[in-house]
Amino acid sequence: MTDTESKPNLFVKIVYWLSTGIVLFLLTFAAISYHVIHDAQAAYFTAFGYPTYLVYPLAYLKIATILIIVSHRYNDLRDMAYAAYFLNMAMALVGHIDYGDFYGHALVGMIAIPISYLFGNKVRGRPQRNLFGRWTN
């Protein structure tokens, strides 16, 4: 393998781990802040028009998403976790923009999530197993 062939591989790995690091940071920060500053987060949910009873379930789903992305074990579960977090981030972006609040973190997340997913297939490969079996083959 020549040097020119190995550089794109290194670039792809760097982009993957950087984007995945951003995604994992955003997930971790949200999951922690939903517990530590629950009242402030619940106020944001109310201001954005979302019910406050979603705060804790979203925190636990974000923790599960962290574990799913890091473990990279089941293809269908990983796909669903990325898709769900992308939709969650889209709703957060719309909520922040509509409310007139800072939305930079949501915009960065909307960019980092698909990059992490697509480059993850190149760097780590697609997991061979599906959690839900024949329904998702």
C-alpha positions in Angstrom: 0.0 0.0 0.0 1.4 3.4 -1.0 1.2 6.6 1.1 -1.5 8.0 -1.1 -3.7 5.0 -0.5 -3.3 5.1 3.3 -4.0 8.9 3.7 -7.7 8.7 2.7 -8.1 5.9 5.2 -6.6 8.0 8.0 -8.8 11.0 7.0 -11.9 8.8 7.1 -11.0 7.5 10.5 -10.3 11.0 11.8 -13.6 12.3 10.5 -15.5 9.3 11.9 -14.0 9.5 15.4 -14.3 13.3 15.5 -18.0 13.3 14.4 -18.7 10.4 16.7 -17.0 12.1 19.6 -19.2 15.2 19.0 -22.3 13.0 18.9 -21.3 11.1 22.1 -20.5 14.4 23.8 -23.9 15.9 22.9 -25.7 12.8 24.1 -23.8 12.7 27.3 -24.2 16.4 28.0 -28.0 16.1 27.4 -28.4 13.0 29.5 -26.6 14.5 32.4 -28.2 18.0 32.2 -31.7 16.4 32.0 -31.0 15.1 35.6 -28.7 17.8 37.1 -30.6 20.9 35.9 -34.0 19.2 35.4 -36.1 22.2 36.1 -34.2 24.4 33.5 -34.5 21.6 30.9 -38.2 21.1 31.6 -38.6 24.9 31.2 -37.0 24.6 27.7 -39.3 21.7 26.8 -42.3 23.8 27.8 -41.1 26.8 25.9 -40.5 24.7 22.8 -44.0 23.2 23.1 -43.0 19.7 24.2 -44.4 18.0 27.3 -42.1 18.0 30.3 -42.7 14.3 31.0 -40.4 13.5 28.1 -37.3 14.9 29.9 -36.4 11.7 31.9 -37.3 9.2 29.2 -35.2 11.1 26.7 -32.3 11.1 29.1 -32.4 7.3 29.4 -32.9 6.8 25.7 -29.8 9.0 25.1 -27.8 6.8 27.5 -29.0 3.8 25.6 -28.0 5.4 22.4 -24.5 6.0 23.7 -24.2 2.3 24.6 -25.5 1.2 21.2 -23.2 3.5 19.2 -20.1 2.6 21.3 -20.8 -1.2 21.3 -21.5 -1.3 17.5 -23.0 -4.7 17.9 -26.4 -4.9 16.2 -26.9 -3.4 12.8 -30.7 -2.7 13.0 -30.5 -1.4 16.6 -27.6 1.0 15.6 -29.6 2.2 12.6 -32.6 2.9 14.8 -30.5 4.7 17.4 -28.9 7.0 14.8 -32.3 7.7 13.2 -34.1 8.4 16.5 -31.3 10.7 17.6 -31.3 12.5 14.3 -35.1 13.1 14.6 -34.6 14.2 18.2 -31.9 16.7 17.1 -34.1 18.0 14.3 -36.9 18.7 16.8 -34.4 20.4 19.1 -33.1 22.5 16.2 -36.6 23.6 15.2 -37.4 24.3 18.9 -34.3 26.4 19.5 -34.8 28.4 16.3 -38.5 28.9 16.9 -37.9 30.0 20.5 -35.1 32.4 19.4 -32.5 30.5 21.5 -29.0 29.6 20.6 -29.1 26.6 18.2 -25.5 26.0 17.4 -25.2 22.8 19.3 -28.3 21.4 17.5 -26.9 22.4 14.1 -23.6 20.8 14.8 -25.4 17.7 15.9 -27.5 17.6 12.7 -24.3 17.7 10.7 -22.3 15.2 12.9 -24.9 12.5 13.2 -25.1 11.5 9.5 -21.3 11.9 9.1 -20.8 9.6 12.1 -23.2 7.0 10.7 -22.0 7.0 7.2 -18.3 7.0 8.0 -18.9 4.4 10.8 -19.8 2.0 8.1 -16.5 2.6 6.4 -14.3 2.6 9.5 -15.9 -0.1 11.6 -18.0 -1.9 9.0 -21.7 -2.7 9.3 -22.4 -5.0 12.3 -23.3 -8.5 11.0 -26.0 -9.3 13.5 -29.5 -7.9 13.9 -31.2 -7.7 17.2 -34.6 -8.1 15.7 -33.7 -11.1 13.5 -35.5 -11.8 10.3 -37.7 -8.7 10.3 -34.7 -6.4 9.7 -32.6 -8.5 7.3 
